[in-house]
Amino acid sequence: MYRVVICEDEKVHSREQETICRAILEKLNIEYKLSMFETGEAFWTAFFKGERYDLLLLDIVMDETNGIELARKIRAYDNDAAIVFITNHSEYALQGYDVSALHYLMKPLESDRLERIIAADYTRRFQRQFLVIKSGVQNLRIPVTEIICLETAGRRVLITLRDGTVEYSGKLSALLEELPGEQFVRCHVGYVVNLSNIRELTRTDAVAVNGKTIPISRAYSKTAQKAFLKQMWDA
């Protein structure tokens, strides 16, 4: 779950930012929780009670709180949350470095810029943990640890999981680009295996933890064996 906060005391900007954020998150097929706060104090209360967030969109000049000061308080407890300042006041830009701000955006908010920021931050946090795909009419968020292998089946890709199979309409090469390269290795022109879920590997076959046997072609045998040994060594 990607947790986003908008802290903005002007309702017209708050509504605009919420609309833009939701559109971006849904476009990117991100499972999210969006929390809205009209004051820095309200947000700080939620944060101090234990709520944790991934992306903070903070106004700098609010009636009761300076966004920079709020960010400094947050950084005393959380160094991982991405902070983006959204404001009318460009003179505050340099102060963002004090709290390791990810970006500084001017009002009115530019959707394209925010989309690039969200996509990059989400990828940094979740790309190696989940594979997000569209399967039929469903958007699926698959834990990488559950994937056994991927195989081409006509114009589809069958993704074998520990407890089932899902289908993806597209190319195997496209999915491979979304997965950790050190963990997912092509072992055949039509197969990619998750080495973390392979218990045995020979020149001709890979045996997965669920008992599934996956073919290994001569062209990919040496590469697959080398990657498998490296995986065992690093573990």
C-alpha positions in Angstrom: 0.0 0.0 0.0 1.4 3.4 -1.1 0.5 5.9 1.6 0.2 9.5 0.4 -0.5 12.7 2.4 -1.7 16.1 1.2 -1.4 18.8 3.8 -2.9 22.0 2.4 -5.0 24.6 4.2 -6.5 26.3 1.2 -9.5 24.2 0.1 -9.3 25.2 -3.6 -5.7 23.9 -3.8 -6.5 20.9 -1.6 -9.3 19.7 -3.9 -7.2 20.3 -7.0 -4.2 18.4 -5.6 -6.5 15.5 -4.4 -8.0 15.2 -7.9 -4.7 15.2 -9.6 -3.1 12.7 -7.2 -6.0 10.2 -7.4 -5.9 10.4 -11.2 -2.1 9.8 -11.3 -2.3 6.9 -8.8 -5.1 5.2 -10.6 -3.4 5.7 -14.0 -0.2 4.0 -12.6 -2.3 1.1 -11.1 -1.0 1.9 -7.7 -2.8 0.5 -4.6 -2.9 3.6 -2.4 -4.2 5.3 0.7 -4.6 9.1 0.4 -4.9 11.1 3.6 -6.0 14.8 3.6 -5.1 17.3 6.3 -6.0 21.0 6.4 -3.5 21.9 9.1 0.1 20.9 10.0 -1.1 20.3 13.6 -3.7 17.7 12.4 -1.1 15.9 10.3 1.5 16.0 13.1 -1.0 14.5 15.6 -1.7 11.6 13.2 2.0 11.1 12.5 3.0 11.3 16.2 0.4 8.7 17.1 2.2 6.2 14.8 0.8 6.7 11.3 3.5 6.3 8.7 3.5 7.6 5.2 5.5 7.2 2.0 4.9 10.5 0.2 4.2 13.8 1.9 2.9 16.7 -0.3 3.2 19.7 2.0 2.3 23.3 1.6 5.0 25.6 3.0 2.9 28.6 4.1 -0.1 27.6 6.2 -2.1 29.7 8.6 -0.8 27.9 11.7 2.3 26.0 10.6 5.4 26.5 8.4 5.8 23.4 6.2 9.5 23.6 6.5 9.3 23.4 10.3 6.8 20.6 10.1 9.2 18.7 7.8 12.0 19.2 10.3 9.9 17.6 13.0 9.1 14.7 10.8 12.7 14.1 9.9 13.5 13.7 13.6 11.5 10.4 13.4 11.4 9.4 9.8 14.2 9.7 7.2 12.5 7.6 4.6 9.3 9.5 3.8 9.6 11.4 0.5 8.8 15.1 1.1 7.5 17.3 -1.8 6.8 21.0 -1.1 4.0 22.6 -3.1 3.7 26.3 -2.7 3.4 29.8 -4.2 6.6 31.0 -2.6 9.7 30.2 -4.5 11.9 32.0 -2.0 11.6 29.0 0.3 13.1 26.6 -2.2 16.7 26.4 -0.8 15.3 25.5 2.7 14.1 22.2 1.3 17.6 20.9 1.3 17.6 21.1 5.1 15.0 18.3 5.3 16.1 16.3 2.2 13.1 17.3 0.2 12.5 15.2 -2.9 11.1 18.0 -5.0 9.8 21.6 -4.9 6.7 22.3 -7.0 4.9 25.6 -7.6 1.2 26.1 -7.6 -0.9 25.5 -9.6 0.3 21.9 -9.6 1.6 20.4 -12.8 0.2 16.9 -13.2 3.0 15.6 -15.5 5.7 16.6 -13.1 4.0 15.1 -10.1 3.3 11.9 -12.1 7.0 11.5 -12.8 7.8 12.1 -9.1 5.2 9.5 -7.9 6.2 6.9 -10.5 9.9 7.2 -9.5 9.3 7.1 -5.8 6.9 4.2 -6.0 9.3 2.2 -8.2 12.1 2.9 -5.7 10.0 1.5 -2.8 8.0 -1.3 -4.4 9.2 -2.4 -7.8 11.4 -5.2 -6.3 8.7 -6.3 -3.9 5.7 -6.5 -6.3 4.8 -7.0 -9.9 1.8 -4.9 -10.9 -0.1 -6.2 -14.0 -3.5 -6.1 -15.6 -5.0 -9.6 -15.9 -8.3 -9.5 -17.8 -10.3 -6.8 -16.1 -8.4 -7.0 -12.9 -5.3 -5.0 -11.7 -3.1 -7.4 -9.8 -0.3 -6.7 -7.4 1.7 -9.9 -7.1 4.4 -10.3 -4.4 7.7 -11.1 -6.2 8.4 -13.8 -3.6 5.4 -15.7 -4.7 6.4 -16.0 -8.4 7.9 -19.4 -9.5 8.3 -18.7 -13.2 6.9 -17.0 -16.2 6.3 -18.7 -19.5 5.1 -17.6 -23.0 1.8 -19.1 -24.2 1.0 -17.6 -27.6 0.3 -13.9 -27.0 0.0 -14.4 -23.3 2.3 -15.0 -20.4 1.5 -17.5 -17.7 2.8 -16.5 -14.3 3.1 -19.5 -12.1 2.8 -18.7 -8.4 3.3 -20.8 -5.3 -0.5 -21.3 -5.1 -1.8 -20.9 -8.6 -1.4 -19.3 -12.0 -2.4 -15.9 -13.5 -2.4 -14.7 -17.1 -0.9 -11.5 -18.6 -1.7 -10.3 -22.1 1.6 -9.1 -23.3 5.3 -10.0 -23.9 7.5 -11.9 -21.6 10.3 -9.4 -22.2 8.2 -6.6 -21.0 7.6 -8.3 -17.6 11.2 -9.2 -17.3 12.1 -5.6 -17.4 9.9 -5.0 -14.3 11.5 -7.7 -12.2 14.8 -7.8 -10.3 17.5 -8.9 -12.8 19.6 -10.7 -10.3 16.7 -12.8 -9.2 14.7 -13.5 -12.4 16.7 -15.2 -15.2 15.7 -16.4 -18.6 16.4 -20.1 -18.9 14.7 -20.7 -22.2 13.4 -18.6 -25.0 9.9 -19.0 -23.5 10.7 -19.2 -19.8 12.0 -17.0 -17.0 12.6 -18.5 -13.5 12.7 -16.9 -10.1 15.9 -18.3 -8.7 14.8 -17.7 -5.2 12.1 -20.4 -5.7 14.3 -22.9 -7.5 15.6 -25.8 -5.3 17.5 -27.7 -8.0 19.0 -26.8 -11.3 20.7 -29.1 -14.0 21.7 -28.4 -17.5 18.3 -29.3 -18.8 15.8 -28.6 -16.0 15.0 -26.4 -13.0 12.9 -27.9 -10.2 10.9 -25.3 -8.2 10.0 -25.4 -4.5 6.4 -26.4 -5.5 7.7 -29.4 -7.6 7.2 -27.8 -11.0 9.8 -28.7 -13.6 10.9 -25.9 -15.9 12.9 -26.6 -19.1 16.4 -25.1 -19.6 17.6 -24.8 -23.2 21.2 -25.2 -24.2 21.5 -21.6 -25.2 20.7 -20.4 -21.7 22.1 -23.2 -19.6 25.5 -21.7 -18.7 23.9 -18.3 -17.8 21.2 -19.9 -15.7 23.7 -22.1 -13.8 26.0 -19.2 -13.2 23.1 -17.1 -11.8 21.8 -20.0 -9.7 25.3 -20.5 -8.1 25.6 -16.8 -7.4 22.2 -16.8 -5.8 23.2 -19.7 -3.5 26.5 -18.0 -2.6 24.9 -14.7 -1.9 22.2 -16.3 0.3 
